[in-house]
Amino acid sequence: MCIIPNAVKATYQYQFYPNTNQKLTLNQWLRICRYWYNRQLGDRFDWWEKNRTAVNACPLITSIAAPREKPNYYHQKQQLPILKKDLVKVVYSGELLDFKQVDSTVLQDVSKRVDKAFERLIVGDSKGGRSGKPRFKTEADYRTMTFPTASDNWIKLVRQKWFYLRLPKLGMIKVRMHRPMPNGFTVKQASVTKKADGWFIQLVLEDAAVPEFAPDKTIPTWDNSIGLDAVLHEDVYLATSEGDKLPSLKPLRKNQSKLDRISTKRNKRKRGSKSRRKLAKKEARQHQKIARSRKDFHYKTAHKLVRTGAKFFFHEDLNLKGLTKRNKVKQDENGKYLPNGQSAKSGLNKSWQDAAFGQFFTTLDYIAGKAGAAVISCKPAYTSMVLCYRNEVIFTDCSMRDYWDEQNSLMVDRDLNAAINLKRLGVGIFPSIKCHSGKLSVVGSMDESTAKEILHTLHRAAKKPTS
C-alpha cells in the first residue's frame, strides 16, 4: 500500500428544521440564485451565438460583427455589486428581486456553477468527455445553495442528538444529528438543499492528518476477479461468475399503483388550487421514497459484492441511452402510421430505468474503490452467445434462456454463462469471434483446468434452489 499525502474529505448530510421566517428567506434565496444562474447562462449563450460563423457561410459576403469578449467567471461575478445597488426586475414576470438579501459567497458560487457547466460543453472534463448543452433551471431543478466559506465556527452548540448552526444572514438553525461527526475533521463547506420532505444540509469535512491509501497495482487473475451480467428477466438483478443470482428490488414497479392513484387525483383538481399543490407534494414524496429505496438497494448489493474479497469486477458496458430509446416510427406509402412495437418497448424502457444499472455501477465503483478493488467495464460483444467452457456459439436467440448439454449432463443458464464470459474477457482469455458470410466462427482455445473450474461452478449453481 502506498500513502498519498492529500487530505481525506467526507460529506455528511443532515436534516435541519428552519422556522417559518427562515423558510421564506431560503425560498427567496433559491429564487434569486435561480434567476442569477439563468441570467448568466443566457449571457453565455448570447455570446456563443453572436461570435461564431456557420460552416456554410462565406466571410467575404457575410458581415461579421466585432467579436465580443467571452464572458467568464470573473467578468460575470463583477456584475454583482452593480445588481445589489437596486432591485432587479424580472422581464417576463415583473417580479422584483433584491440581491442584497443573499450572502455574497452564495451568489459567487452560482457564477462558478455556470462556468463549470459551460466549460463542460465547450472544453470537456479532465478525461475529454463533453457534456450536453446546459439547460435553464426551473424551480424543480435548482434546489441547492452552497456556502463555500463554512468553518467550524459556524457550529455554535452541540447536544446529544442536535446541533445548532449559524448561517450568514439567516441566523441559527436547528440540525438533527442522526450520525456523529468524526473526530479531527473540520468543516470546509456547507450546502443547503430543499427536498420533498424538508430541508437538508451537506457538510464537507476534511482531515489533513489522515492520509489516503492507494492500493498497489495488481493484475486481474481468475481467482481475484468476478464477472457481472446485468439481468432484466423476472426477479433477477445480477448474475455473477461465481454462480449466484442476486434478486432485484423493482421499487417503481411495486409502487406504480400508488403513484397512479395520486396522479389521477391530482389531475382532477383545478390548476393552482391548494388541493392540487397538496397532492403534488404527496406525489413528490412518493417519488422520493422510490428513489431512496433504490439507492439503498444499490448500496447493499454493492457491499455484498465487495465483501466477497474480489479485487476486480468486470461488467458489461451498457448503452443505456440506446436501450431506452423509442422505436423508429413506421409509415406506409399513404403516410398512415403502422405498429412499431413501441407499446411493448415502453414497458421494457421503464424496467431499464427502474433497475438504474448506470447508478448501480457508479455506486459499486465507489464502494469497491474504498476497499482497494477496481470496477472495469467491458464491451459485451458475443459474451452472451459463446458457451463459456467450450468456445462454441450456442445462444443465438435472445429467447433461449437455458441450454442442455448432453455431454456433461448440465443445464447451462444464459445469464450465468454471460457473467463467466465477462470474467474471461476481463482476464484476457475470451476467444476472438470472426464473421464470414453471416456465420460466426470462434478462434482460440481454452485451458483445460479453466474449463473444469467453470464446469464445477455451473454444476454447483445448478444444484442451488431457485429463489
N, C-alpha and C positions, 0 to 999 in steps of 0.2 A: 504494500500500500504506500502511496506517495502522499505527501502533505502539501496542500495548496494554501498559501498564506491569506487568501481572501477571507473576509468576514462572512459568518453564517447569517443568513436572513430567513425570517419566517413571518407569515401573515396570519394573524388571529382575528377572527370575526366575532363580534358580539352584537347583541340586540340592545338598543337603548330606547328610552321612553321619554321623549320631549313633551313638554306641556303644550297647551293649545296655542299660545303665542309663538312658541318655538317652532311648532309645526307650520304655522302660517308663514313664518320667516323662512324656513327651509324650502317650502314650496315656491316662495317668491324668488329665492336664490336660484333654484333649479330653472325657473322660467327665464331669469336674466342670463344664466350661463348657457342655456339652450339657444337663446337669441344671439348671444355673442359668438357661439360656435357656428351657427348657420350664417351669420354675417361675414365672418372671416372666411368660411368655406366658399361662399358666393363670390367674395372678392378674389379669391384664388382662381375660381372657375372663369371669372371675367377676364383675368389676366391671361389665362391659358387659351381662351378663345380668340382674344384680340392680338395675340403675339405669336401666331402660327399661321402657316400658309398651307392650303390643301395641296396634295401631290399633283393634282391635275390643273393647278393654277400657274400661269406663266408670270414671273415677276416683271416682265417687260410691259405687260398690259394691265397688270393688277396694281392698284395703288396700295401701298403698304404704309400704314401709319407709323409714326416714330415709336420704337419699342419702349414699352413701359417697364419700369424697374420691377423685377419679380418680388412680390410680397413674401416676406419670410417671418420667422417668429419674432425677431426683434422689431421690425417695422410695424407689425400689427400690434405688438404689445405697447408700443409708444402711443397708440391711439387712446389708451385707457385714461390717462389724465385729462384728455380733452372731453371724453364722453362723461366723465364724472362732474364736469362743471355745470351741467344742466340735465334735465330729464330727456331721455331718448324716446322718440315717438316711433312706434312700430307702424310701418306704412299701411299694411293691409288691414290692420285691426284698430288703429288709432290708440293703442294702449301705450301708456307712459311708464317707462322703466327707469328706476333710479339705481345707477351703477355704484353709487356710494354706499349702498346697503351691504354689498358683498365684500368680503375680505379680498384685498388686492392679490394675495398669493393664489387664491382660488381662481380668479379671472386670468392670471398669468398661466396657470396650469391648463386652462381651456385653450389658450393660444398654443401651448405645447402639444396638446392633443390634435389640434388641427394640423400643425406642422408635421407630425408623425404620420397622420392619415394621408396627407397629400404626398409626402415623400415616398410612402409605400406604393403609391400609384405610379409615380414617375421613375424613381430610382430603384425601389425594391428593398428587401431586407438584407441582412448580412449574408444569406445563402443565395441571393439573386432572385428570390421569388417575389413577384409583384402582386399586389392586391388589386381588387377591383376599384371602380370609381367610388369615392366616399359619398355617402348619402346625407342629405339634410335630416337632422334629428327631429323626431316628433316627441310628444310628451311621454309616450311609452318607451321610446328609445333612449332618451337622455335621463338617467336616473342617479348618476353618481357625481359627487363633487370631491375634489382632493385638496387636502391641506398639506403641501409638501414640506412645511417648516415645523411639523409637530415634534415635540420633545417630551421627556419625562416630566417636565414642569407643568404640563397640561393636566396631568393626573393629580388631583388635589386630595382625595380621600379614598382609602381602600378599606372595605369591610369584608365580611366573610363571603358573601355572595354578590356584592355590589361594589362598584367604584364610581367616583364622580369625576367627570372630565370637563374641563373648561375649554370651549371652542371660541375663537375670536369673533367678536360682535354677536355672539349667540348666548353666551353665559354658560352656567353649569348645567350639565345633563347627567341623568342617572343611567348607568350602564349595567346590565345584567352580566356578571362574571361567571358564566357557566363552566369555564375552564381557567385555572390559574395561569398567570403569565410566568414564563420560565425565568429563573433567577439569572442575573447577569446580563440580560437583554435590555436594550434601550429602545425607546420609541423614536422612529425616524420619519414616519409619515402616517397620516390618517386620512381615510376616505369614508364619506358618508353616502349610503345608498338607500333609496326608497324602494321597498318591495311591496308585494301584495298584502303581506301580513304585518307590516310595520317598517320601522327604520333600523338600519344596521350600520355598524361602523367597523371598518377594517383597519387594524393597526399593523404597520410594518415594523417588525422588531429586528434588531441587529445586535450581534455579539462579536466583537473583533477578537476576543480571546480564544474563541473556539475555531480551530482550523477546519477546513473542508478536506475530506479524504476522497481521493480518486482511486478506483481500483486499478491494479496492474493489468496490462494488456494480456488477455488470454485468447486462445484460438478456439473457435467452436468445434467441439467433438460430438460424437454420438451420445456420449454419456452425460454431457453438461448442457444439452440442448433439448428444447421442446418445440414441436410444430403445432400451430393453432389454426384450425379451419373454422371460419365463420359460417355457422349453420342457420338457416332460416326455414327450418322444417319442423312442424309440430311444436313440441315444447323443449327443443334443444337449442341452446345458445352457442356453445363452442364444443368442438371435438378436438381432443389433444392426441398427440402421437403416443401417449402412454396408455391409450385405450379407454380414456374417460370421456364422458359426455356431460357437460355442465348444463343444468337446466336454465331456461330463460324466465324472465320476470313478466314481460309484456305489460307494463304499467298503463300504457294508453289504451290497450285493448280491454283491460279489466275495468277501467273507469270510463269507457266510452259512453255507456248508458247514462251515467250521472252527468257527463258533460252535455249530452244531447238534451236531457231534461231541462238543465239550466239554460242552455242556449235557446230552446224553444220558448221558455217563459220570457227570457229577456227580449227576444224578437217581437213578442206580442205587446210589449209595453211601449208607451209613447216615447219618442226620442227626446232626450233632455229631461225626462221625468226622474223623480227621486227613486222610484221603484226600479227603473231600468238601470240606474247607476249602482243601486244596491246589488242587483243580480249580476251586473258586470264585475263587481268586486268579488262576488261569490265564485264566478267562473274563473277569475284570475287566481284565486286561492286554490281552486281545484287543479288548474294547470301547474301551479307551483308545487302542489303535493305530488303530482305525477313526476315532475322534473326532479324533485328531491329524492323520491323513491328510486328512480332510475340511476341517479348519481350514487346513491348508497349501494345499490346493487353492483354497479361497476367497481366501486372501491373494494367491496367484499370479495368479488370474483378475482380482482387483481391480486389482492393479498393472498387468496387461496392458491393462486398460481405461483406467486413468488415464494411462498412457504415450501414449495417442492424442492427448493435449493438449486434450481437450474440457473445457469449463467447467461443463456441466450434463449430468446423467444422469437421464433420465426412465424410471421403471419402473412397472409396474402395482401397485396397492395390493391385494395378495393377501389374501383372507380365509382364512388358513391354518387357522384353527380350524374353519371350516366345510368346507374342502376335505378335512380329515382326519376328519370326523365320520362315525360309523357310520350306516348306513341305518336308516330307521324300520322297526320291526317290523310285519309284516303277519300278520293272523289272519283266519280265516274265521268264519262265524256260530257254529260249534261251538267256537271257541277254539283250533283247530288252527293251528300256525304254518305260514305259506306262504313259499316262496322270495322273498327280497327283494334278491337281488343282492349280499349282503354279502361273499360269498366272493371275487368279483372286486374288490369295493371295498377289501377288506383289502390286496390287493397294491398297489392304487393309493395307499392311505394310506401304506404302507411306502415307496413311491417318493417321495412328497412329503416324508416325514420324512427320508429318506436324502439328498435334494437340499438340505434345510435352507436354503431361499431367504431366510427371515427372518434367519438368521445371516449369510448372504452379503451382503444389502443393508446390514446394520449394519456389516459389515467394509468394504464399499465406501464407505459414508458416512465412516468413519474415515480410510481411505486418501485419499479424494478431498478431505476437509477439510484434510489436511496439504498437499495440492498446490494449495489455493485453489479447488477445484471444489465443486459442490453436487450432492447426490443428492435428487431430488424424486419422491415417489410420486404417481401419478395414478389416478383411477378409470377402470378399463379398459372401461367400458360401450361396446359396439359397436365397439371398436377392432379386433377380430379379424374382424368381419363386412364392414366397408366396404372397398372397393378403394381403395388408398392414393393412386392417381393419377387417379381418375375419379369419386369420390364416388358409387359405386353399391354396394348391398348384394349381395354375391356369396357370401361364405362363410356360408351359412345353416345348414349341417350341420357338426358338430364333426368328423366323419369325413372331411370334404373337406380334404385336405392340400395340394392344388395346384389351380390354375385356369389353363386355357389360354386366352389372349387372342388370338383370331384376327386382330384388327385390328392389333396390334403384334407378332405372332408371338413371343409371350413366355409362358413358363410361370412364373406367379406363385406363390411359396411362401407358405403361410399364415402361418408364423411370422415371416418377414421382413416381410410385409405388416403384421402386427400391430405389430412394432417400429417401422416407419416411422410408423404411425398414432399410436403413443405419443409419438413425437417431434413430430408435428403437434399433438397435444393439449397437450404442454408448451409449444410455441412459441405456441400460440393460433390455429392455422389449421385445426383439425379442425372439420368441419361439425356442425351440430345435427341430432339424429335425433328425428323425431316418429312416433308410432304412432297410426294411425287404423284402427279395426275390425280389429285384428290385423295390419295391414300397415305396414311401416316405410317412411318417406319421408325422404330426405336433403335438408336445407335448407342451402344455402350453395354457394359456388363456390370454385374453386381458381385460383391464379395460374398462368399458362401456363409460366413459367420454372421454378416449383417442380415442376410435373408432369413437365417434361422432365428435371429433375435426378433425380427419383425413378425415372423410366424408365431413365435411364442407370445408376443404382445397381442396379436389378433385372437389367438386361441383363448387367452386369459380374458380379453374383452367380451368374447362370445359367451363365456360362462357367467358373466355378470348379469344379475337380474335387471330387467328393463324397469326404469322408474316412471 
